[in-house]
Amino acid sequence: MSNTIMTDVLFAADHFIMVTTIETTFSPDQRDIEQAAWERLADEYGVDWVNMTKPFIKQVSIEVATVVSTDDSDVYTDPA
């Protein structure tokens, strides 16, 4: 059984807030989750937009929304 998590990532600046939801595998390092959120926003709005927006961000909040279980019991893994 493989687990992925749905995570809400909130980016706060002085005059705006951005929220995005991403699906990733679990990582104890929140920097990985933040990076995945920026990549998601870059896919949606473009790399130039992300590069212009990042310097304004003063706080990042990460909250796991749900754990999604994927049944991978039919996937054979070669033990060798």
Buried (B, 14 or more C-beta within 10 A) or exposed (E): EEEBBEBBBBBBBEEEEBEBEBEBEEEEEEEEBBEBBBEBBBEEEEEEEBEEBEEEBEEBEBEEEEEEEEEEEEEEEEEE
